[in-house]
Amino acid sequence: MAKKDGAQVEQPASNGFNVGVFLQETREEFDKVVWPSRQQLISESVAVILMVVLSTTMIYLVDNFFGWAARQVFK
């Protein structure tokens, strides 16, 4: 017996891999997944792409600023 989150969980008698049990448990886990709607998927994807573009732009601008400043100091 193993403890998981305070509850007793029985371990299988054999330590071998059982494909049938694996597929059944996989299906049970997929049934628990809450899939996003098409509109939610699109809006969140746009938000991620926008944040990536903004982050890379900021890094580019800061890098160019420090490059310019270094050239001014070490000229």
Secondary structure, 3 states (H helix, E strand, C coil): CEEECCEEECCCCCCCCCHHHHHHHHHHHHHHCCCCCHHHHHHHHHHHHHHHHHHHHHHHHHHHHHHHHHHHHCC
